[in-house]
């Protein structure tokens, strides 16, 4: 079949073939579909620290799961609120972890290249 088509004020003569409709594919056997029970998501368990219940004012936890890229703080260093402690990479983005309170760094629980979980203690203060 020949058609004349005009697009943007230009006319084209085109040949068109009618395609045979394909027969719908019939499943070999009936499919059984059942719904699964809906479960509300739960928060991941917080990793426990070696000391058991730590004083939350003397620790800094990772807010995300990721890999430590750089550790900026050093043991014995005096820090102020907002000072950079370390940098994590999570989902190809860098997250800067800063000091929640002023104090002295007592222990660094991670090193560059370490994997950390959300909620894991990364720095401990005196």
Residue pairs with C-beta under 8 A, 6 or more apart in sequence:
1 15
1 16
1 17
1 18
2 13
2 14
2 15
2 16
3 13
3 14
3 15
3 16
4 11
4 12
4 13
4 14
5 11
5 12
5 13
5 14
6 12
44 117
44 118
44 119
46 61
46 119
47 117
47 119
47 120
47 121
49 59
49 121
54 121
54 124
57 101
57 125
58 103
58 106
58 124
58 125
58 126
59 121
59 123
59 124
59 125
60 85
60 97
60 99
60 100
60 121
60 122
60 123
60 124
60 125
61 119
61 120
61 121
61 122
62 88
62 97
62 116
62 117
62 118
62 119
62 120
62 122
63 95
63 97
63 118
64 88
64 90
64 95
64 118
65 90
65 115
65 116
65 117
65 118
66 88
66 89
66 90
66 91
66 95
66 115
66 116
67 88
67 89
67 90
67 113
67 114
67 115
67 116
68 86
68 87
68 88
68 110
68 111
68 112
68 113
68 114
68 115
68 116
68 122
69 86
69 87
69 88
69 89
69 94
69 112
70 86
70 87
70 112
71 85
71 86
71 108
71 110
71 111
71 112
72 83
72 84
72 85
72 86
72 87
73 79
73 83
73 84
73 85
73 86
73 99
73 105
73 108
73 123
74 105
74 108
75 105
75 106
75 107
75 108
76 104
76 105
77 104
77 105
78 102
78 103
78 104
79 85
79 99
79 102
79 103
79 104
79 105
80 99
80 102
81 98
81 99
81 100
81 101
81 102
82 98
82 99
83 98
83 99
84 96
84 97
84 98
85 97
85 98
85 99
85 105
85 122
85 123
86 96
86 97
86 108
86 110
86 122
86 123
87 94
87 95
87 96
87 97
88 94
88 95
88 97
88 116
89 95
97 122
97 123
99 123
101 125
103 125
103 126
104 125
104 126
105 123
105 124
105 125
105 126
106 124
106 125
106 126
107 123
107 124
108 122
108 123
109 120
109 121
109 122
109 123
109 124
110 116
110 122
116 122
